[in-house]
Amino acid sequence: MRRIAGGHGPRPGPARRAAPAALLSLLLLSGLPGPAAAQPWASESERLAGRQALAAAAAGRWIEADSVALAADPLVRKLVTWQRLLARAATPVPPLAQFNAFAAANPDWPLADALALRAEAAAMADPDDSAVLHWYATHAPRTLDGAQRYADALRRAGRDESVVAPVLRAAWTDAAADAASEANFAARNAALLTPEDEWQRFDRLAFGRDAAAATRQAARLDPARRPVAELRLALAAGRADPAPVVARLPASPDPGLLYELARALRRAEQDQAAAALWHRAGPAPAGERGRLFWAERQVLARKLLRKGEPGLACAVAAGHGIAEPGADRQEAEFLAGFIALRRLNDPARALRHFAAIAEGSQSAITRARAAYWRGRAAAAMLDSEGARAAWSEAAGYPLTYYGQLASLALRETPAQLAARIRAVVAPEPTAAQAERFEEGELARAVRTLADLGAAARARPFLLRLEALAATPAEKRLPARLALATGRPDHAVWVSRRAAIAGLVLPEEGWPAPFPLPVASPEPALILGITRQESNFDPEAVSSSNARGLMQLLPTTAQEVARQLGLPHRTAMLTADPAHNMRLGAAYLDQMLARFAGALPLAVAAYNAGPRRVDEWLLTYGDPRGSGLMVASADPVPSPGVPPGPAAVPAGAASGAASGAASGTTPGATPGATPGTAPVASPMAAPAGTDAMPAPPAADVTVDMIDWIEQIPFGETRNYVQRVVENVVVYRTRDPGPAAPDSPQTSPTPPPAHPLARYLPAGR
């Protein structure tokens, strides 16, 4: 077994002796794990009672949990109460007064939304109108039944209908569908619900793809609007021909009808007609409706690009109409800029789109992406000074994929990039900040849970602590606390949240807590995959039943174990981290062999399945062996690199998004709808692989970066990018054996950048 330097060791067990709060704060300042899981404020008898109370709560034995908790630390009693209020099947159902008291006394405790949903369920069984009025004075109803209960209490309290009616009307348009509840609600409130209320409810249900509820609601609509609603439902179900509808469409059509028509046209292979329809669309709707608009635009734009119609593709993306900054607008501006630069050879237009990507964002990933592509556009305009300035800005985010790519564009050496990464240091909290943090109730709750063997339940508290932190330095403390309590996976979660606000936590966010298999790809690659798959949670189980550190499906694990001659049971995937990593490393080795050592393809296959990668190679061409068309600060193309946009392979297939499920894959298979996550990047061969098969019939006109940008699954594009940046960070921490493309110029030279294999000679 081997492990990479910079890890935090195996999870510590409960501390054997207490430590004062000041010592705990010093441990957080130092970043050392230490005896930080202990409750220095609790006696041994209180700790024993606490363990028993939490165990009873976990089993749903609430009367026992409440009784035993009386002998535990007061914080344990509060934790038991919190868990009981959140439990769906708590018996007896807690009275609403308990929810009122807990919410008022603990506004900073986590999972407030979940608590509100449980309170609403309690309100339905609670006859106390005063408790109902107290709760809804500060919490809007979430369900039709809850809104009706509140309205009835208001009326019994003598409140005017001008107060009651808005509560009921808002619930009707916004609350979730429930056939029994909505029939009763509609009958009781028919006199106050307006035709517009009825339409708004239908519109939300139809956009939400709840066909049954939307069909029920269509029957309640004004006769003048019912035909449009029925047409929308028919188009959504594929029961109507969109062409004649388009021919008689009014100048300002219903946005939902336009959306369904565009979707139906695209599904009927009438892509130009769909693009023309989007050209008629006005500004994108707000909220979830707007997200659906962009998702459909993106599917069409990528399809048009795949079919060799970049002009239409760019127009569809550029006309997104999204006013508010956010992930959808960032992705739309990127896609429009990418098409303009790489397919239309219009760098000036591309530059305008790339400049808009970072608006309203503090994320290092987003800002590096925007700056890197601004540099690409400037280089294409022969503006070497502008390109260098933009790439220098992007390279200031060296723990991100695009920051690392900018380092390559600046022709920096691996040692220079490594120096950039090591120079990124998160702000250090002061002693006063650390002590104040340690004394806080939420931090004490984390330590209590860890000390009593329930550290897995601490993540909501750590994420809440990150959200409440007033300064970047204070955001670091929850991540350190996660490591101190033996939960590196929670530290990664906190670091991801902090990164959205622009704070990068190199130490806490990239732990290396588990030994690695001896026979495996390079350590940095295994760690990079594991961080992205499970955040280093050995007990993680996904919705698709992928399990453990490297998120292996039981069928895949069984087959790999058989090939290796290892004893195996499914339970070992979450109970034995070393076993999980050995099987995952072996499967990754198989993907590397299948794709001739091309790590971008192997990593994509680990996420989406090898058969899908095979399909994408047919659709987008084979980029293995190609040079990256990344202009350097000197915009003269390098020898052997064709200038201008990369060619779209002739006869490209229709893409994998509509294909059958892929073959055996270790993790969840992403859905077929392209997402809006940031795009991904290529990787080099792992260290220690001396002989790589030659790339089979690589198309030298297919650029690796472009190829990955065109992966139709947003999850997979993002996955490959995240793994690459992880690999670079872990290589910097402990480079290990030199990669095949890294000449031995010193005893321990930094490995070549993962992208270096795809750069042309002499770059």
TILUM-208851 format. One line per 5 residues: number of its first residue (from 0); for each residue x, y, z of C-alpha. Coordinates in Angstrom, 3 decimals, padded with zeros to 6 digits. Layout:
<pts>
NUM) X,Y,Z  ...
</pts>
This chain:
<pts>
0) 000.000,000.000,000.000  001.155,003.552,-000.611  -000.209,006.942,000.144  000.362,010.441,-001.030  001.954,013.057,001.182
5) -000.218,015.752,002.682  -003.046,013.481,003.840  -004.651,013.622,007.218  -004.444,009.949,008.109  -007.204,007.506,008.948
10) -010.249,008.743,010.779  -009.448,009.174,014.458  -011.587,007.443,016.994  -013.160,009.284,019.925  -010.573,011.116,021.968
15) -009.524,009.452,025.191  -009.261,012.621,027.179  -010.944,015.979,027.120  -009.252,019.179,026.051  -010.199,022.724,026.971
20) -011.853,024.942,024.371  -008.704,027.026,024.048  -006.692,023.932,023.106  -009.332,022.908,020.592  -009.157,026.331,018.983
25) -005.363,026.030,018.792  -005.761,022.686,017.052  -008.051,024.304,014.516  -005.536,027.093,013.981  -002.804,024.548,013.359
30) -004.945,022.318,011.169  -003.897,019.257,013.190  -006.454,016.513,013.861  -005.479,015.969,017.515  -008.028,014.941,020.164
35) -010.568,017.248,018.612  -013.538,014.901,018.558  -013.999,014.992,022.325  -016.612,016.871,024.345  -014.526,018.626,026.986
40) -017.720,019.929,028.567  -019.335,016.491,029.177  -018.671,013.879,031.859  -018.165,010.201,031.052  -021.652,009.333,032.304
45) -023.149,012.076,030.138  -021.246,010.788,027.123  -022.501,007.244,027.694  -026.075,008.496,027.965  -025.519,010.582,024.852
50) -024.420,007.570,022.810  -027.456,005.618,023.953  -029.819,008.506,023.215  -028.465,009.069,019.704  -028.606,005.332,018.977
55) -032.245,005.225,020.070  -033.005,008.272,017.930  -031.349,006.688,014.901  -033.600,003.654,015.388  -036.721,005.812,015.701
60) -037.281,004.955,019.374  -038.170,008.508,020.302  -039.647,007.977,023.752  -036.526,006.077,024.794  -034.255,008.665,023.155
65) -035.933,011.547,024.976  -035.811,009.679,028.278  -032.151,008.647,028.062  -031.114,012.099,026.821  -032.193,013.576,030.159
70) -028.994,012.113,031.630  -026.818,013.406,028.787  -025.312,016.775,028.041  -028.024,019.407,027.308  -026.737,019.692,023.750
75) -027.516,016.008,023.203  -031.068,016.629,024.366  -031.364,019.383,021.767  -029.900,017.126,019.066  -032.461,014.438,019.879
80) -035.270,016.996,019.752  -034.008,018.330,016.407  -033.848,014.827,014.916  -037.302,013.974,016.245  -038.815,017.112,014.726
85) -037.218,016.265,011.377  -038.263,012.602,011.384  -041.031,011.701,008.946  -042.321,008.825,011.043  -041.906,010.207,014.550
90) -044.472,008.710,016.918  -046.213,010.433,018.518  -046.311,013.356,016.063  -044.747,016.336,017.847  -047.172,019.170,018.584
95) -046.710,022.312,016.502  -045.786,024.258,019.633  -042.503,022.312,019.764  -041.665,023.404,016.220  -042.477,027.002,017.121
100) -040.268,026.885,020.192  -037.348,025.183,018.456  -037.374,027.444,015.386  -037.558,030.588,017.516  -034.742,029.504,019.839
105) -032.453,028.081,017.143  -032.637,030.194,013.971  -029.109,029.170,012.949  -029.601,025.424,013.135  -029.435,023.580,009.798
110) -032.164,022.061,007.630  -034.667,024.831,008.314  -036.576,024.058,005.106  -036.982,020.410,006.035  -038.094,021.454,009.504
115) -040.735,023.729,007.957  -042.169,020.858,005.921  -042.427,018.676,009.009  -044.036,021.543,010.930  -046.669,021.865,008.233
120) -047.504,018.186,008.587  -047.773,018.663,012.347  -050.108,021.631,011.858  -052.623,019.407,010.099  -052.941,017.222,013.205
125) -052.788,020.032,015.751  -056.099,021.616,016.829  -054.352,024.603,018.437  -055.132,027.609,016.206  -052.803,029.847,018.190
130) -049.855,027.563,017.403  -050.854,027.529,013.724  -051.073,031.321,013.569  -047.734,031.619,015.356  -045.991,029.299,012.881
135) -047.380,030.831,009.711  -046.689,034.360,010.878  -043.069,033.712,009.860  -043.344,030.714,007.481  -045.272,030.660,004.206
140) -047.419,027.552,003.665  -045.755,024.875,001.521  -048.795,022.702,000.736  -052.460,023.172,-000.162  -053.512,021.504,003.090
145) -051.215,023.761,005.076  -052.561,026.879,003.387  -056.140,025.783,004.050  -055.327,025.085,007.706  -053.799,028.553,008.045
150) -056.732,030.232,006.277  -059.233,028.492,008.541  -057.307,029.622,011.616  -057.192,033.197,010.306  -060.942,033.229,009.742
155) -061.666,031.824,013.189  -059.431,034.542,014.602  -061.611,037.152,012.887  -059.136,038.185,010.210  -060.469,039.913,007.110
160) -060.755,038.125,003.761  -058.236,040.605,002.354  -055.682,038.775,004.515  -056.995,035.265,003.886  -057.426,035.380,000.097
165) -053.762,036.085,-000.807  -052.668,033.091,001.294  -054.988,030.747,-000.574  -054.319,032.169,-004.030  -050.534,032.003,-003.588
170) -050.759,028.393,-002.438  -052.894,027.441,-005.421  -050.355,028.756,-007.903  -047.238,027.537,-006.070  -048.018,024.417,-004.019
175) -047.184,020.903,-005.165  -049.757,018.704,-006.863  -051.880,016.354,-004.794  -055.029,014.987,-006.433  -057.074,014.620,-003.248
180) -055.985,017.885,-001.664  -056.416,019.982,-004.814  -059.973,018.760,-005.421  -061.003,019.739,-001.907  -059.071,023.015,-002.092
185) -060.567,023.992,-005.465  -064.109,023.235,-004.297  -063.778,025.236,-001.100  -062.127,028.254,-002.728  -063.746,028.424,-006.166
190) -065.205,031.858,-005.470  -061.874,033.555,-004.792  -059.590,031.812,-007.323  -059.320,033.912,-010.484  -058.860,032.661,-014.071
195) -055.277,033.915,-013.879  -054.682,031.890,-010.703  -055.936,028.812,-012.524  -053.667,029.497,-015.506  -050.601,030.098,-013.360
200) -051.112,026.752,-011.644  -051.482,024.977,-014.982  -048.424,026.732,-016.391  -046.254,025.653,-013.461  -047.459,022.058,-013.554
205) -047.009,021.809,-017.324  -043.480,023.207,-017.187  -042.772,020.815,-014.322  -043.657,017.875,-016.617  -046.389,016.683,-014.234
210) -048.710,015.600,-017.033  -051.376,014.051,-014.805  -051.717,017.110,-012.573  -051.542,019.509,-015.527  -054.302,017.564,-017.289
215) -056.499,017.798,-014.193  -055.816,021.500,-013.991  -056.558,022.116,-017.690  -060.173,021.162,-017.028  -060.460,024.070,-014.584
220) -059.218,026.698,-017.039  -061.193,029.440,-018.691  -062.640,028.055,-021.965  -060.720,030.672,-023.941  -057.348,029.384,-022.683
225) -058.106,025.691,-022.495  -057.225,024.939,-026.149  -053.708,026.327,-025.691  -053.261,024.243,-022.556  -054.474,021.087,-024.268
230) -052.179,021.761,-027.230  -049.206,022.171,-024.899  -049.972,018.847,-023.262  -050.395,017.127,-026.618  -047.095,018.490,-027.911
235) -045.303,017.466,-024.719  -046.628,013.920,-025.070  -045.765,013.700,-028.776  -049.441,013.520,-029.764  -049.531,016.628,-031.977
240) -047.782,017.689,-035.177  -045.957,020.971,-034.467  -045.730,022.173,-038.089  -049.355,023.324,-038.599  -049.345,024.937,-035.170
245) -046.289,027.006,-036.061  -047.983,028.182,-039.253  -050.817,029.822,-037.332  -048.863,030.940,-034.283  -049.651,034.513,-033.156
250) -046.984,037.203,-033.059  -046.649,036.947,-029.267  -047.323,033.309,-028.419  -047.702,031.875,-024.965  -044.136,031.157,-023.730
255) -045.089,027.639,-022.713  -046.545,026.905,-026.137  -043.424,028.254,-027.817  -041.279,026.039,-025.605  -043.297,022.903,-026.378
260) -043.321,023.696,-030.103  -039.558,024.216,-030.207  -039.004,020.992,-028.298  -041.384,019.051,-030.561  -039.757,020.434,-033.712
265) -036.306,019.477,-032.473  -037.458,015.974,-031.598  -039.011,015.689,-035.083  -035.627,016.578,-036.650  -036.978,019.940,-037.827
270) -034.041,021.760,-036.290  -034.004,024.825,-038.528  -037.673,025.434,-037.793  -036.965,025.074,-034.078  -034.127,027.596,-034.339
275) -036.388,030.029,-036.189  -038.985,029.662,-033.448  -036.434,030.445,-030.739  -035.536,033.563,-032.711  -039.084,034.785,-032.007
280) -038.787,034.222,-028.272  -038.555,037.192,-025.962  -036.654,037.366,-022.676  -036.412,034.070,-020.838  -038.901,033.585,-018.000
285) -037.627,033.784,-014.461  -036.972,030.849,-012.171  -037.489,027.230,-013.137  -039.237,028.118,-016.391  -036.140,030.018,-017.518
290) -033.911,027.071,-016.642  -036.061,024.833,-018.833  -035.865,027.347,-021.685  -032.072,027.326,-021.584  -031.866,023.538,-021.250
295) -033.883,023.146,-024.459  -031.922,025.864,-026.256  -028.681,024.150,-025.299  -029.833,020.753,-026.573  -030.730,022.318,-029.921
300) -027.573,024.437,-030.168  -025.316,021.453,-029.515  -027.290,019.348,-031.984  -026.947,022.010,-034.687  -023.231,022.252,-033.973
305) -022.930,018.497,-034.265  -024.741,018.602,-037.624  -022.388,021.234,-039.020  -024.638,024.300,-038.687  -022.558,026.529,-036.386
310) -024.223,029.779,-037.446  -027.652,028.629,-036.336  -026.164,026.989,-033.248  -024.515,030.231,-032.199  -027.704,032.219,-032.767
315) -029.740,029.824,-030.631  -027.239,030.027,-027.763  -026.605,033.763,-028.026  -030.326,034.558,-028.006  -030.805,032.989,-024.578
320) -032.562,036.050,-023.160  -031.427,035.342,-019.586  -031.174,038.625,-017.719  -029.987,037.539,-014.285  -026.409,036.323,-013.694
325) -026.101,032.677,-012.797  -025.064,029.254,-014.029  -027.445,029.180,-016.994  -026.358,032.572,-018.277  -022.694,031.648,-017.823
330) -023.153,028.463,-019.831  -025.111,030.238,-022.555  -022.486,032.935,-022.970  -019.724,030.361,-022.992  -021.374,028.178,-025.617
335) -022.104,031.149,-027.874  -018.522,032.362,-027.512  -017.059,028.917,-028.066  -018.999,028.441,-031.299  -018.109,031.925,-032.508
340) -014.404,031.356,-031.862  -013.905,027.715,-032.771  -016.450,027.256,-035.561  -017.246,030.678,-037.014  -013.741,032.132,-036.693
345) -015.233,035.330,-035.243  -013.016,036.109,-032.228  -014.381,039.629,-031.752  -017.879,038.265,-031.287  -016.545,035.491,-029.081
350) -014.733,037.986,-026.876  -017.988,039.772,-026.048  -019.585,036.522,-024.942  -016.579,035.398,-022.915  -016.444,038.761,-021.140
355) -019.989,038.174,-019.869  -019.301,034.762,-018.324  -017.929,036.023,-015.014  -020.537,038.735,-014.416  -021.925,038.394,-010.901
360) -019.725,035.415,-010.011  -016.982,035.067,-007.406  -016.284,031.419,-008.217  -012.653,030.707,-009.053  -013.749,028.139,-011.629
365) -016.027,030.589,-013.424  -013.607,033.486,-013.337  -010.734,031.356,-014.627  -012.927,030.030,-017.409  -013.914,033.507,-018.531
370) -010.366,034.864,-018.449  -008.840,031.883,-020.238  -011.284,032.083,-023.118  -010.866,035.851,-023.353  -007.200,035.076,-023.871
375) -008.023,032.574,-026.584  -010.156,035.146,-028.393  -007.498,037.846,-028.049  -004.843,035.504,-029.418  -007.034,034.712,-032.409
380) -007.245,038.476,-033.031  -003.405,038.607,-032.962  -003.579,040.672,-029.768  -000.670,039.029,-027.948  -000.661,041.622,-025.154
385) -004.370,041.144,-024.477  -003.988,037.375,-024.606  -001.118,037.401,-022.143  -003.029,039.671,-019.754  -006.124,037.466,-019.826
390) -004.137,034.267,-019.397  -002.178,035.790,-016.530  -005.491,036.569,-014.857  -006.730,033.014,-015.387  -003.434,031.522,-014.208
395) -004.047,033.269,-010.897  -006.532,030.456,-010.215  -004.101,027.526,-010.537  -006.246,024.981,-008.727  -008.829,025.218,-011.513
400) -008.715,023.516,-014.877  -008.756,026.712,-016.893  -006.184,028.330,-014.647  -003.915,025.375,-015.320  -004.637,025.599,-019.043
405) -003.738,029.288,-018.949  -000.392,028.353,-017.417  000.251,026.181,-020.455  -000.799,028.978,-022.775  001.769,031.214,-021.064
410) 004.373,028.485,-021.711  005.078,028.044,-018.028  006.986,024.962,-016.953  005.545,022.289,-014.668  007.691,023.715,-011.889
415) 006.200,027.171,-012.400  002.655,025.825,-012.271  003.521,023.816,-009.165  004.866,026.979,-007.563  001.627,028.787,-008.373
420) -000.411,026.042,-006.743  001.759,025.925,-003.630  001.504,029.699,-003.331  -002.280,029.517,-002.900  -002.813,029.743,000.843
425) -006.212,030.183,002.416  -006.558,033.048,004.905  -005.695,032.078,008.457  -008.288,032.718,011.188  -007.187,034.604,014.252
430) -007.010,032.996,017.673  -010.069,034.991,018.714  -012.034,033.800,015.688  -011.076,030.179,016.328  -011.997,030.366,020.004
435) -015.322,032.044,019.250  -016.021,029.360,016.666  -015.185,026.569,019.134  -017.489,028.030,021.754  -020.414,028.214,019.326
440) -023.234,025.738,019.688  -023.093,024.434,016.109  -019.387,023.598,016.361  -020.026,021.915,019.698  -022.815,019.920,018.047
445) -020.337,018.675,015.435  -017.880,017.585,018.124  -020.640,015.977,020.151  -021.870,013.937,017.208  -018.324,012.843,016.383
450) -017.520,011.939,019.970  -020.680,009.876,020.303  -020.095,007.893,017.113  -022.488,009.850,014.911  -020.078,011.994,012.890
455) -021.890,011.062,009.673  -024.800,013.256,010.823  -022.610,016.338,011.230  -022.450,017.500,007.608  -025.526,019.792,007.770
460) -023.985,021.576,010.762  -020.648,022.069,008.999  -022.288,023.425,005.859  -024.412,025.751,007.966  -021.288,026.977,009.749
465) -019.707,027.740,006.371  -022.807,029.662,005.279  -022.856,031.687,008.515  -019.147,032.542,008.457  -018.633,036.282,008.123
470) -015.126,036.248,006.623  -013.103,033.967,004.333  -010.831,033.005,007.228  -013.820,031.923,009.294  -015.108,029.786,006.402
475) -011.956,027.733,006.783  -012.787,026.709,010.342  -015.673,024.320,009.495  -013.447,022.513,006.993  -010.731,022.125,009.608
480) -013.284,020.920,012.114  -014.451,018.291,009.633  -010.904,016.965,009.325  -010.425,017.122,013.087  -013.510,014.979,013.626
485) -012.365,012.380,011.118  -014.607,013.345,008.200  -012.478,014.358,005.192  -015.573,013.969,003.015  -017.288,016.717,004.982
490) -014.204,018.905,004.566  -014.459,018.512,000.797  -018.143,019.423,000.930  -017.337,022.587,002.877  -014.520,023.491,000.501
495) -016.825,023.153,-002.504  -019.334,025.498,-000.885  -016.616,027.994,000.012  -015.302,027.930,-003.562  -018.599,029.337,-004.824
500) -017.783,032.474,-002.842  -014.256,032.543,-004.271  -012.420,030.924,-001.352  -010.060,028.075,-002.267  -008.995,025.737,000.536
505) -006.053,023.724,-000.855  -005.240,021.853,002.345  -008.723,021.051,003.581  -010.328,020.646,000.161  -007.851,018.121,-001.265
510) -007.210,015.599,001.524  -005.603,012.195,001.012  -006.996,010.165,003.892  -006.736,006.581,002.639  -003.801,004.391,001.578
515) -003.736,003.599,-002.125  -003.309,000.237,-003.867  000.253,-000.545,-004.897  -000.793,-001.819,-008.310  -002.761,001.107,-009.656
520) -002.563,004.131,-011.895  -000.618,007.021,-010.454  -001.705,008.098,-006.952  -002.810,011.557,-008.086  -005.242,010.061,-010.584
525) -006.805,007.681,-008.061  -007.171,010.508,-005.559  -008.574,012.833,-008.214  -011.210,010.301,-009.223  -012.100,009.463,-005.622
530) -012.494,013.103,-004.628  -014.935,013.622,-007.470  -016.811,010.361,-006.996  -017.418,010.292,-003.241  -015.606,013.228,-001.620
535) -013.713,010.444,000.237  -016.794,009.056,001.967  -016.190,005.272,002.167  -019.862,004.639,002.953  -021.318,006.720,000.112
540) -024.159,005.075,-001.833  -025.610,006.896,-004.835  -029.193,006.874,-006.086  -028.098,004.367,-008.751  -026.535,002.089,-006.090
545) -022.910,003.008,-006.864  -020.982,002.336,-003.673  -017.990,003.417,-001.653  -014.968,005.580,-002.272  -014.736,005.015,-006.020
550) -018.499,004.554,-006.491  -018.567,001.080,-007.985  -021.758,-000.573,-009.114  -022.082,-004.016,-007.509  -022.128,-005.738,-010.910
555) -018.938,-003.990,-012.003  -017.217,-004.724,-008.700  -018.168,-008.401,-008.861  -016.726,-008.764,-012.361  -013.482,-006.929,-011.553
560) -013.006,-008.961,-008.356  -013.496,-012.158,-010.379  -010.867,-011.032,-012.885  -008.421,-010.279,-010.060  -009.185,-013.492,-008.190
565) -010.209,-011.589,-005.064  -012.842,-012.674,-002.555  -015.710,-010.230,-002.746  -019.056,-009.388,-001.195  -021.116,-006.315,-002.036
570) -020.949,-005.183,001.590  -017.165,-004.864,001.243  -017.606,-001.902,-001.125  -018.623,000.316,001.787  -017.003,-001.594,004.654
575) -013.495,-002.036,003.228  -012.026,001.148,001.683  -008.860,-000.639,000.528  -010.896,-003.275,-001.307  -013.045,-000.620,-002.975
580) -010.023,001.347,-004.145  -008.274,-001.758,-005.457  -011.277,-002.674,-007.584  -011.801,000.923,-008.706  -008.149,001.301,-009.676
585) -008.294,-001.941,-011.656  -011.413,-000.790,-013.486  -009.777,002.539,-014.278  -006.755,000.650,-015.624  -009.128,-001.212,-017.931
590) -010.528,002.072,-019.224  -007.008,003.405,-019.811  -006.146,000.282,-021.776  -009.371,000.409,-023.758  -008.740,003.995,-024.855
595) -005.018,003.623,-025.564  -003.894,005.590,-022.533  -005.948,008.697,-023.366  -006.988,009.846,-019.932  -009.683,012.270,-021.063
600) -011.470,009.335,-022.641  -010.770,006.938,-019.769  -012.069,009.398,-017.188  -015.163,010.116,-019.281  -015.739,006.369,-019.578
605) -015.436,005.934,-015.808  -018.274,008.439,-015.439  -020.541,007.774,-018.416  -019.565,004.292,-019.559  -017.153,003.142,-022.280
610) -019.823,002.532,-024.901  -020.902,006.136,-024.750  -017.323,007.269,-025.233  -017.133,004.976,-028.266  -020.238,006.718,-029.624
615) -018.768,010.153,-029.023  -015.580,009.186,-030.856  -017.710,008.301,-033.869  -019.766,011.473,-033.552  -017.102,014.074,-032.851
620) -014.005,012.384,-034.223  -011.003,010.863,-032.470  -008.763,013.507,-030.869  -005.998,011.198,-029.681  -002.673,012.389,-030.974
625) -003.977,015.834,-031.908  -002.314,019.018,-030.759  -004.207,021.456,-028.638  -005.119,024.462,-030.703  -004.253,026.728,-027.814
630) -002.671,029.916,-029.050  000.297,030.985,-026.985  001.035,034.584,-026.121  002.783,034.637,-029.490  -000.235,034.121,-031.765
635) 001.754,032.497,-034.577  000.498,028.886,-034.886  002.976,026.217,-033.881  004.319,023.869,-036.533  001.904,021.097,-037.372
640) -001.106,022.843,-035.855  -003.649,023.888,-038.465  -004.817,027.460,-037.965  -008.457,028.379,-037.656  -011.367,026.418,-036.248
645) -011.229,022.667,-035.973  -013.242,020.800,-038.543  -016.470,019.046,-037.728  -016.087,015.406,-038.795  -018.053,014.662,-041.922
650) -021.001,012.378,-041.478  -021.161,012.947,-037.735  -023.665,010.771,-035.955  -026.643,012.160,-034.105  -024.983,011.969,-030.717
655) -025.139,009.804,-027.609  -027.787,011.731,-025.727  -030.551,009.699,-027.333  -028.654,006.396,-027.377  -029.100,003.342,-025.232
660) -027.597,003.078,-021.794  -023.888,002.487,-021.751  -022.164,-000.695,-020.740  -020.818,-001.523,-017.339  -019.872,001.618,-015.466
665) -018.675,002.088,-011.894  -020.886,005.030,-011.085  -024.234,006.536,-011.815  -025.040,006.840,-015.481  -025.914,010.465,-016.195
670) -029.179,011.346,-017.837  -029.387,012.147,-021.500  -030.174,015.820,-021.116  -027.108,018.032,-021.478  -026.416,019.924,-018.283
675) -025.020,023.362,-017.725  -021.972,022.534,-015.640  -018.548,023.872,-016.647  -016.793,021.982,-019.402  -014.029,019.442,-018.998
680) -010.473,018.863,-020.171  -007.958,016.204,-021.238  -005.409,014.350,-019.178  -002.061,012.723,-019.860  -001.091,009.121,-019.383
685) -000.521,008.024,-015.783  002.929,007.781,-014.329  004.480,004.369,-014.576  002.916,003.401,-017.901  006.020,003.047,-020.041
690) 004.480,001.571,-023.170  001.281,003.112,-024.463  -000.442,001.758,-027.574  -000.396,004.146,-030.493  -003.629,006.117,-030.895
695) -005.728,004.348,-033.520  -006.371,006.463,-036.597  -006.515,009.774,-034.757  -008.060,012.641,-036.676  -005.489,015.430,-036.514
700) -008.181,018.019,-037.209  -010.032,017.163,-033.974  -008.861,019.277,-031.070  -008.950,017.540,-027.688  -010.249,020.602,-025.868
705) -012.975,021.073,-028.456  -013.848,017.390,-028.277  -014.470,017.547,-024.560  -016.467,020.751,-024.837  -018.857,018.827,-027.080
710) -019.539,015.919,-024.708  -023.346,015.995,-024.640  -023.691,015.300,-020.903  -023.016,018.330,-018.754  -022.228,016.050,-015.813
715) -019.499,014.278,-017.752  -017.966,017.470,-019.148  -017.746,018.812,-015.623  -016.532,015.491,-014.232  -013.526,015.262,-016.534
720) -012.556,018.859,-015.824  -012.752,018.402,-012.076  -010.702,015.215,-012.178  -007.985,016.931,-014.213  -007.612,019.813,-011.799
725) -007.601,017.361,-008.897  -004.784,015.391,-010.515  -002.672,018.514,-010.956  -003.168,019.516,-007.320  -002.308,016.053,-005.999
730) 000.719,015.771,-008.285  001.976,019.055,-006.892  001.616,017.755,-003.359  003.533,014.554,-004.150  004.555,014.141,-007.775
735) 005.499,010.483,-007.412  007.029,008.800,-010.462  007.526,011.046,-013.438  004.931,010.797,-016.189  006.134,009.271,-019.474
740) 006.136,012.681,-021.127  008.242,014.271,-018.366  012.026,013.944,-018.957  014.172,013.183,-015.902  016.153,016.397,-015.539
745) 016.455,016.229,-011.740  016.017,013.591,-009.035  012.376,014.554,-008.397  011.174,016.777,-011.239  007.568,017.977,-011.259
750) 005.479,015.802,-013.570  004.431,017.206,-016.900  001.072,018.902,-016.924  -001.759,016.471,-017.715  -002.394,018.373,-020.937
755) 001.218,018.273,-022.113  000.805,015.039,-024.024  -001.602,016.772,-026.395  000.587,019.773,-027.146  002.480,019.773,-030.448
760) 006.213,019.186,-030.409  008.300,022.201,-029.601  005.576,024.021,-027.698
</pts>
